[in-house]
Amino acid sequence: MNRGLHSIILIFATLFLGGLSGMTAYAADSTQEVGGRIYTFDEKGHYDYLASKSHEEPKPGVNTYGTLKIKGNIAFEGDEDGTGHYAVNDGRVDILYTYDDKLLSAEDEEWHLIDDRTKDVAGIKLGAEIKKGALILQTSKDGESWVNDRTLTNVFSDIPVQSKSFYQANDIQIANGCYYRLIVAWEQAIKTGQSKGLFGTEVGKTSKYDYKKTAEVYEFYLYNPASKGSANNEMTRNLGTLVSTGMDNGYSGNNKIGITDPHYGWKLGQFFVSGYTRETEKDKNPVFLKNVGDQITLWFNLEQDINRLNDNENLSINGDANGYDQYFQTAKADMGRGELIIRYTDAQGVKHDPEIYTNYLEANASTRADTIVKLFEEGDYEVALDYEIKSTPRKIIGMEVVPEFFNYRVFFTFSVRNGNCMVFPFDVKTGNELNDGAITENGFKLDMAKSRYLNIDVRHSIVKEDANGYSEDVRFNRPAKDGEEYTNDGIYIFSVKNLYTGESTVKTIYVGSAAYMRALAVNKLTLKELNEKLALGAIIEDDGKISIPKTEEPERPEETEEPGSETVSETIIDTSLLSMEAEKKAEAALEKPQAAAMKSTKGKKDGLVLLILFTAMAIAGIAIIFILKKSDNSGRV
């Protein structure tokens, strides 16, 4: 199984297991030593470690010149085929080779550093003599094909003590996953004695030395597990316009590509953006809106073999050894085979220094593969890819005759904005988030959650008490700032508007400890509504709740007898004139209408029916009494 497949398996395993267990432990600015292999050669060797059949494990400070370290927000994930894999949580990674001048200043009778006059290391042409040590940093996308990214010669003489990084692994490399190889080459000698002089004298006596050459080789792999591995099944937008710039003018020309141009009819590759929720436009500039969890990513798909462009062996990407970009005002430098430049402008309109990626097409892009360029947060971006093409239509016996060179540029701009429309208030002392309508005695500060392009206004008013109750007095109404603190008592109303989505949000926060302030917050009242309740006798409790005192119910009036009851009583005659039996009959007859009358006073709903019944029974009672009286007077029963 090759290293490329090993790395892919490791990446997916790390993402899966890390998502389940959360075991990856990142440490900001942690420094870790990287293991390697030590190869030893005789004085005629060329540090060909690839052909060597034996090696030693490094013992820093003993059999190595120094120690390789990597520094950043990293976590060691294990070894694959002897290559250490490191997950990078964020940012770039510094690569350091730390050493001292122990070998440089050693005596002749000890192993000490000497000049090596050769100009190659394991077949790598350096362009200069090694002298007192060489450092070669190579990068690879698959661990098989390597690109020389940084070469330094005579390093241990020019910088006898080193503790700073000599190379920084950039975010493009880490986002896509990248192998790194450091080769350290140096020669040393030790005095073993002297040759005999002429006729046993000092004349002609020379020192004898033993020599050896050492190659230290270190390999490791850096990647960011959070980076997306594919742009498939997402919304994407192609970006970039190709122009011919003319030669040696800082890629500043803007010429159309005609039919006689070697770049006519084909393109080198395609930039595109993915990972956004919605796309809009402002001043003809694409704006990509992101929500929580979105990763807006710029990709590049290299469509050509840079050594055989448009399937033409006479066309290739050339290394521009003395190029510059007039638009970004970069210095003249070795741009390598294609230079990528990205400049960021923040919400305050400040243009940051451009990020420059030299030798981009050779070191960072794979043919026919979607390669991550960068992950983006809010801001405005300008992107350019400058490259030079060499055309060699004329060859004699395989040798190029008067090659031609052409400069080209792909350029585009875009913006990234958060799609939300929120601002988050936090208590200045507890740090707790405050919900809409919350109250705090401490005050609060605003967190815009990295949304720099929202229009946020804050209105502050204090509450005054007068004869008519409570009233508001506005103290200011102005734009709000991220991180601004508000500690004065009063009512704060925030109005948030996203200019790119049209959405708006309003939040109210109360600051203070007064009872009326708590009442407003707890009961979700306006001052007008609070005044109305207080006017009705409402009382504000300590916790802000509002209560209304209970009032006693008025006494009911005494019940009166229904009309006719008094008439019935008046009709009762002297019972002494009646016999005992007649008296009992009369009383029984009277009890019925009186009970009916009492019942009618308790239940007025049936009043009319009871009145009629009462009247009929009263008449019947009177008739009975009259009959009894008459019977008694006549002496007949």
C-alpha positions in Angstrom: 0.0 0.0 0.0 1.6 3.3 -1.0 1.9 6.3 1.3 -0.8 8.3 -0.4 -3.4 5.6 0.4 -2.0 5.3 3.9 -2.5 9.0 4.5 -6.0 9.0 3.1 -6.9 6.0 5.4 -5.4 7.8 8.4 -7.2 11.0 7.7 -10.6 9.3 7.5 -9.8 7.2 10.6 -8.9 10.3 12.5 -12.0 12.2 11.5 -14.2 9.2 12.4 -12.6 8.2 15.7 -12.0 11.8 16.7 -15.7 12.6 16.1 -16.7 9.7 18.4 -14.2 10.0 21.2 -12.8 13.5 20.9 -9.4 12.1 21.8 -7.3 14.4 19.7 -5.5 16.7 22.1 -4.3 19.9 20.5 -1.9 22.2 22.3 -1.5 25.8 21.0 2.1 26.5 20.2 3.3 23.1 21.3 6.7 22.0 20.1 7.4 18.4 19.2 10.6 16.7 18.1 10.5 14.7 14.8 12.4 11.4 14.5 14.5 10.6 11.5 17.4 8.5 10.1 21.1 9.0 10.0 23.3 8.0 7.1 27.1 8.0 7.1 29.3 8.1 4.0 33.0 8.3 3.2 34.7 11.5 2.0 33.9 10.7 -1.6 30.2 10.0 -1.1 27.4 12.3 -2.3 25.0 11.7 0.5 23.0 9.2 -1.5 20.8 8.0 1.3 18.4 6.5 -1.1 21.0 3.9 -2.2 22.2 3.2 1.3 21.4 -0.1 2.9 21.9 1.0 6.5 21.1 3.8 8.8 21.1 4.8 12.5 18.4 6.3 14.6 19.1 9.9 15.5 20.5 10.8 18.9 20.1 14.6 19.0 23.4 16.2 19.9 25.3 13.0 19.7 25.2 11.7 16.1 23.2 14.7 14.6 24.2 18.2 14.0 21.0 19.4 15.6 17.3 18.6 16.3 14.3 18.9 14.0 11.2 20.4 15.7 7.8 21.5 14.6 5.8 24.1 16.4 2.1 25.0 16.2 -1.4 24.0 17.3 -0.7 20.3 16.6 -1.3 16.8 17.9 0.7 13.7 17.2 -1.5 11.0 15.6 0.9 8.1 15.2 3.3 6.7 12.6 2.6 5.4 9.1 5.5 3.6 7.4 7.9 5.3 9.7 6.4 8.8 9.0 4.9 10.7 11.8 1.5 12.1 11.2 0.4 15.4 12.9 -3.1 16.9 13.0 -3.1 20.7 12.8 -6.0 22.4 14.4 -5.4 25.9 13.2 -2.9 28.2 11.7 0.5 27.5 10.2 3.3 25.3 11.5 6.9 26.4 12.1 9.7 24.0 11.1 12.9 24.5 13.2 16.3 22.8 13.0 17.9 23.9 16.2 21.7 23.5 16.7 24.7 25.1 18.3 28.3 25.7 17.3 29.8 22.7 19.1 31.2 21.1 15.9 32.1 24.4 14.3 34.3 25.4 17.1 35.7 21.9 18.0 39.5 21.3 18.0 41.3 19.4 15.2 41.7 16.4 17.4 37.9 16.2 17.7 35.3 15.6 15.1 34.8 19.1 13.6 32.9 20.8 10.8 34.7 21.4 7.5 33.9 22.8 4.1 32.4 20.4 1.5 33.1 21.7 -2.0 30.5 19.5 -3.7 27.3 20.9 -5.1 24.8 18.1 -4.9 23.1 16.0 -2.3 21.7 12.6 -3.3 21.3 13.9 -6.9 19.7 17.2 -5.9 21.5 20.1 -7.6 22.1 22.9 -5.1 23.5 25.5 -7.4 26.3 26.3 -4.8 28.8 24.4 -2.8 27.6 22.8 0.4 30.5 24.2 2.4 29.7 24.1 6.1 26.4 22.3 5.8 23.2 22.3 3.7 19.5 22.2 4.5 17.0 21.0 1.9 13.3 21.1 2.6 11.1 19.1 0.2 7.3 18.8 0.0 5.1 16.2 -1.6 1.4 15.6 -2.1 1.7 11.8 -2.0 5.0 11.0 -0.3 6.4 9.7 -3.6 7.0 12.7 -5.9 9.1 15.5 -4.1 9.5 19.2 -4.8 12.5 21.1 -3.6 10.9 24.0 -1.6 13.8 25.5 0.3 17.6 25.0 -0.1 20.2 26.6 2.1 24.0 26.1 1.9 26.8 27.0 4.3 24.2 27.3 7.0 26.2 26.3 10.0 28.9 28.9 9.2 26.6 31.8 8.5 24.4 31.1 11.5 26.5 29.2 14.1 23.6 29.2 16.7 20.1 28.7 15.4 16.8 28.5 17.4 14.3 30.1 14.9 12.3 28.5 12.2 13.7 28.4 8.7 10.4 27.3 7.0 6.7 27.7 7.7 4.3 25.1 6.5 1.5 27.2 4.9 -2.3 26.8 5.3 -2.7 25.6 1.7 -0.3 22.7 2.3 -1.9 21.8 5.6 -5.5 22.0 4.3 -4.7 19.5 1.6 -2.4 17.4 3.6 1.3 17.5 2.8 4.5 15.4 3.3 7.7 17.2 4.4 11.2 15.9 4.1 14.3 17.7 5.6 17.7 16.6 4.4 20.7 17.9 6.5 24.1 17.3 4.9 27.5 18.1 6.4 31.1 16.9 6.4 33.4 16.6 9.3 37.0 15.6 10.0 39.2 14.5 12.9 43.0 14.8 13.1 44.5 11.4 13.6 48.3 12.2 13.6 51.1 13.6 11.4 53.2 12.2 8.6 56.9 11.8 9.0 59.0 14.8 8.0 61.9 14.9 5.6 64.9 13.0 7.0 63.1 12.8 10.4 62.8 16.5 10.7 59.8 18.8 10.9 60.2 19.8 7.2 57.4 18.5 5.1 55.5 17.1 8.1 51.7 17.1 7.5 48.6 16.3 9.6 46.6 13.2 8.9 42.8 13.3 9.1 39.9 10.9 8.8 36.8 12.2 7.0 33.1 11.3 6.9 29.9 12.7 5.5 26.6 12.6 7.3 23.0 12.9 5.9 20.2 13.3 8.4 16.8 12.6 6.8 13.4 13.5 8.5 10.0 12.9 7.1 6.6 13.9 8.6 3.0 14.6 7.4 0.8 17.6 8.4 -2.9 17.9 7.7 -6.0 19.6 9.1 -8.8 17.1 9.8 -11.4 20.0 9.7 -10.7 20.7 6.0 -13.2 19.2 3.6 -11.8 16.6 1.3 -14.2 17.2 -1.6 -16.3 19.9 -3.1 -18.8 17.4 -4.6 -22.5 17.8 -4.0 -22.2 21.4 -2.9 -23.1 24.7 -4.5 -20.1 26.1 -6.3 -19.2 29.2 -8.2 -16.4 29.4 -10.8 -14.2 32.5 -10.5 -11.3 34.1 -12.4 -10.5 35.8 -15.7 -7.4 34.9 -17.7 -5.4 37.7 -19.5 -2.1 37.9 -21.2 0.0 40.5 -19.4 3.0 41.0 -21.7 6.5 40.3 -20.5 8.5 41.7 -17.6 6.0 44.3 -16.5 4.9 42.9 -13.1 2.0 41.0 -14.7 0.3 44.4 -15.2 -0.9 44.1 -18.8 -4.5 43.3 -19.8 -4.4 41.8 -23.3 -6.9 39.5 -24.9 -5.6 36.1 -25.9 -5.5 36.0 -29.7 -5.4 33.0 -32.0 -1.6 33.2 -32.4 -1.1 33.1 -28.6 0.2 29.8 -27.3 -2.5 29.9 -24.6 -5.3 30.2 -27.1 -8.2 27.7 -26.8 -7.3 26.0 -23.5 -7.1 26.9 -19.8 -4.6 26.0 -17.1 -7.2 25.3 -14.4 -10.3 26.6 -12.6 -10.8 28.4 -9.3 -14.1 27.9 -7.6 -15.8 28.5 -4.2 -17.9 26.1 -2.2 -19.3 25.7 1.3 -21.6 28.7 1.3 -25.4 28.8 2.1 -26.4 31.5 -0.3 -24.8 33.8 -3.0 -25.7 37.4 -3.6 -23.9 40.3 -5.3 -22.8 43.8 -4.5 -21.4 46.2 -7.1 -21.0 43.2 -9.5 -18.8 41.5 -6.9 -19.9 38.0 -5.7 -20.8 37.8 -2.0 -21.0 34.4 -0.3 -23.2 34.1 2.8 -22.2 31.6 5.5 -24.1 30.2 8.5 -22.8 28.4 11.6 -20.9 25.3 10.5 -20.3 26.5 6.9 -16.7 26.4 5.6 -16.3 28.7 2.6 -13.5 27.2 0.7 -11.6 28.4 -2.4 -10.4 25.5 -4.6 -8.2 25.2 -7.6 -8.5 22.4 -10.2 -5.3 22.1 -12.3 -6.4 20.8 -15.7 -2.9 20.6 -17.3 0.4 18.8 -16.9 2.6 21.7 -16.2 5.5 20.0 -18.1 3.3 19.4 -21.2 0.7 22.1 -21.5 -2.3 21.4 -23.8 -0.6 18.0 -24.5 2.2 19.9 -26.3 5.7 18.9 -25.3 7.0 22.3 -26.4 4.9 24.2 -23.8 5.6 24.2 -20.1 5.2 26.3 -17.0 8.5 28.1 -16.5 10.1 29.2 -13.3 10.1 33.1 -13.1 13.3 33.7 -11.2 12.9 37.5 -11.0 9.2 38.2 -11.1 6.9 40.6 -9.2 3.3 41.7 -9.1 2.6 45.4 -9.8 -1.0 45.4 -8.6 0.0 44.0 -5.1 3.4 45.8 -5.2 5.4 42.7 -4.3 9.2 42.8 -4.4 11.1 41.1 -7.2 11.8 37.5 -6.2 12.0 33.9 -7.4 8.3 33.2 -8.0 8.9 29.6 -9.0 6.5 27.9 -11.3 3.5 30.0 -10.7 2.8 32.4 -7.8 -0.5 32.7 -5.9 -1.3 35.9 -4.1 -4.2 36.5 -1.8 -5.0 39.8 -0.1 -7.6 40.3 2.7 -9.4 43.5 3.5 -11.2 43.7 6.9 -14.4 45.3 7.9 -12.6 48.6 8.7 -11.3 48.8 5.2 -7.7 47.9 6.2 -5.9 46.0 3.4 -3.6 43.4 5.0 -0.3 42.4 3.6 -0.8 39.9 0.8 -0.1 36.2 1.4 2.3 34.9 -1.2 2.6 31.3 -2.2 5.6 30.8 -4.5 6.0 27.8 -6.8 2.3 27.2 -6.3 1.6 25.1 -9.4 4.5 22.7 -8.7 4.3 22.4 -5.0 0.6 22.7 -4.1 -1.6 21.6 -7.0 -2.3 18.1 -8.3 -3.4 17.5 -11.9 -7.1 16.8 -12.2 -7.7 17.1 -8.5 -9.7 19.7 -6.5 -7.0 21.3 -4.3 -8.0 23.5 -1.4 -6.5 27.0 -1.7 -7.8 28.5 1.6 -10.7 28.5 4.1 -12.3 32.0 4.4 -14.0 34.0 7.1 -15.8 37.3 6.7 -14.0 39.9 4.6 -13.1 41.0 1.1 -10.6 39.1 -0.9 -8.5 39.7 -4.0 -6.8 36.7 -5.6 -4.2 36.4 -8.4 -2.3 33.6 -10.0 0.7 34.8 -12.0 2.6 32.3 -14.2 5.0 32.2 -17.1 4.9 29.8 -20.0 7.9 28.7 -22.0 7.5 27.8 -25.6 10.2 25.9 -27.4 9.0 25.2 -31.0 12.6 25.1 -32.3 14.9 22.3 -31.2 18.1 21.0 -32.8 19.3 17.6 -31.7 17.1 17.8 -28.7 18.4 21.2 -27.6 16.2 24.3 -27.3 16.9 27.1 -29.7 15.7 30.6 -28.8 12.8 29.7 -26.5 10.0 32.2 -26.1 8.3 33.3 -22.9 4.8 34.6 -22.1 3.3 36.0 -18.9 -0.3 35.3 -17.9 -2.5 36.2 -15.0 -5.8 34.9 -13.5 -7.5 37.5 -11.2 -10.8 37.8 -9.3 -12.4 39.2 -6.2 -15.1 38.1 -3.9 -16.5 38.7 -0.4 -17.6 36.6 2.5 -20.3 37.6 5.0 -22.1 35.9 7.8 -25.7 35.2 6.9 -27.0 35.5 10.5 -28.6 38.6 12.0 -27.7 38.2 15.7 -25.8 40.0 18.4 -25.1 38.3 21.8 -25.1 40.2 25.1 -23.0 38.8 28.0 -23.0 39.8 31.6 -19.8 41.7 32.3 -19.1 39.8 35.6 -20.6 36.3 35.2 -20.0 36.0 31.5 -23.4 34.4 31.1 -25.3 35.1 27.9 -28.4 37.3 28.4 -31.6 36.5 26.6 -33.9 39.0 25.1 -35.8 40.9 27.9 -33.2 39.9 30.6 -32.1 42.1 33.5 -28.7 42.4 35.0 -27.3 44.5 37.9 -23.7 44.3 36.5 -24.1 45.5 33.0 -23.2 43.7 29.8 -21.1 43.7 26.7 -21.8 42.8 23.1 -20.4 40.0 21.1 -21.1 40.1 17.4 -19.9 36.6 16.9 -17.4 37.7 14.2 -20.2 39.3 12.2 -18.5 42.5 11.2 -20.9 43.6 8.6 -24.1 44.0 10.5 -25.8 47.4 11.1 -26.3 47.4 14.9 -27.8 50.4 16.7 -28.3 50.8 20.4 -30.9 53.0 22.2 -30.3 53.8 25.9 -32.9 55.4 28.1 -33.2 55.9 31.8 -36.5 55.7 33.8 -37.7 58.7 35.8 -40.5 58.8 38.4 -43.0 61.7 38.7 -46.5 62.5 39.8 -47.9 60.5 36.8 -45.8 57.4 37.3 -42.7 56.3 35.4 -41.4 57.8 32.2 -38.4 57.2 29.8 -35.7 59.7 29.0 -33.5 58.7 26.0 -29.8 59.3 26.6 -28.3 58.1 23.3 -29.2 56.3 20.1 -26.1 55.3 18.2 -24.3 52.5 16.3 -23.0 49.7 18.6 -19.5 48.3 18.7 -18.3 44.8 19.1 -17.1 44.3 22.7 -18.6 47.5 23.9 -19.7 47.5 27.6 -22.9 49.0 28.9 -23.1 49.4 32.7 -25.2 52.4 33.4 -28.7 51.7 34.7 -31.5 51.9 32.1 -33.2 50.2 29.2 -31.1 49.2 26.2 -32.8 48.3 22.9 -30.6 46.8 20.1 -31.7 46.9 16.5 -29.7 44.5 14.2 -30.0 44.5 10.4 -28.1 42.3 7.9 -27.8 44.3 4.7 -27.2 41.3 2.6 -30.2 39.2 3.7 -32.6 42.0 4.7 -33.3 40.3 8.0 -33.5 42.3 11.3 -33.5 41.4 15.0 -34.5 43.5 18.1 -33.3 42.8 21.6 -34.0 44.5 24.9 -31.8 44.3 28.0 -32.5 46.0 31.4 -29.6 47.1 33.6 -30.3 48.0 37.3 -31.8 46.6 40.5 -34.8 48.9 41.1 -38.1 47.2 41.7 -39.8 48.9 38.7 -36.9 47.7 36.4 -37.4 44.2 37.6 -41.2 44.5 37.0 -40.6 45.6 33.4 -38.2 42.6 32.8 -40.2 39.9 34.6 -43.6 40.8 33.4 -42.6 41.9 29.8 -44.3 45.3 30.3 -43.9 48.7 28.7 -43.7 51.7 31.1 -47.3 52.7 30.0 -48.6 49.2 30.9 -46.8 49.4 34.2 -48.3 52.8 35.0 -51.8 51.5 34.3 -51.4 48.6 36.7 -50.0 50.8 39.4 -52.9 53.3 39.0 -55.2 50.4 39.8 -53.4 49.8 43.1 -50.9 47.1 41.9 -47.9 46.4 44.1 -44.4 45.4 42.8 -43.0 42.5 44.8 -39.2 42.1 45.5 -38.8 39.6 42.7 -40.5 42.0 40.3 -43.9 40.2 40.1 -47.0 42.4 40.3 -49.9 41.7 42.7 -53.2 43.4 43.2 -54.6 43.6 46.8 -57.9 41.8 47.5 -60.9 44.0 48.5 -63.8 42.9 51.0 -67.2 42.1 49.3 -70.0 44.5 50.3 -72.7 43.1 52.8 -75.8 41.8 51.3 -79.1 43.6 52.2 -81.5 41.8 54.6 -84.1 39.6 52.9 -87.6 41.0 52.9 -90.8 39.1 52.7 -92.6 38.8 49.4 -95.7 40.9 48.9 -98.8 39.2 50.3 -97.1 37.4 53.1 -98.0 40.2 55.6 -101.6 40.1 54.3 -101.7 36.4 55.0 -100.6 37.0 58.6 -103.1 39.7 59.1 -105.9 37.3 58.1 -105.2 35.0 60.9 -108.0 35.4 63.5 -108.0 34.7 67.2 -107.6 30.9 67.4 -109.2 30.8 70.9 -112.5 31.1 69.0 -111.7 27.9 67.1 -111.7 24.4 68.3 -108.4 22.7 68.8 -108.8 20.6 65.8 -109.8 23.6 63.6 -106.8 25.5 64.9 -104.4 22.7 63.9 -105.9 22.6 60.4 -105.6 26.4 60.1 -101.9 26.3 61.1 -101.1 23.6 58.7 -102.8 25.5 55.9 -100.8 28.7 56.7 -97.4 26.9 56.9 -97.5 26.0 53.2 -97.8 29.5 51.8 -95.2 30.8 54.2 -92.7 28.2 53.2 -93.4 29.0 49.6 -92.8 32.7 50.2 -89.5 32.0 51.9 -88.4 29.8 49.1 -89.3 32.5 46.6 -87.0 35.0 48.2 -84.1 32.6 47.9 -84.7 31.7 44.3 -85.9 34.6 42.3 -85.7 32.7 39.1 -89.0 30.9 39.9 -90.6 34.0 41.6 -93.6 34.3 39.4 -94.6 30.7 39.7 -94.2 30.7 43.4 -96.3 33.9 43.7 -99.2 32.4 41.9 -99.0 29.2 44.0 -98.8 31.2 47.2 -101.9 33.3 46.3 -104.0 30.3 45.6 -103.1 28.6 48.8 -103.8 31.7 50.8 -107.2 32.0 49.4 -107.9 28.3 50.2 -106.8 28.9 53.8 -109.1 31.8 54.2 -112.0 29.8 52.8 -111.3 27.0 55.3 -111.3 29.3 58.3 -114.5 31.0 57.1 -116.2 27.6 56.8 -115.1 26.5 60.2 -116.2 29.7 61.9 -119.6 29.5 60.3 -120.0 25.9 61.4 -119.2 26.7 64.9 -121.7 29.5 65.1 -124.6 27.3 63.8 -123.8 24.4 66.1 -123.2 22.1 63.2 -120.1 20.4 62.2 
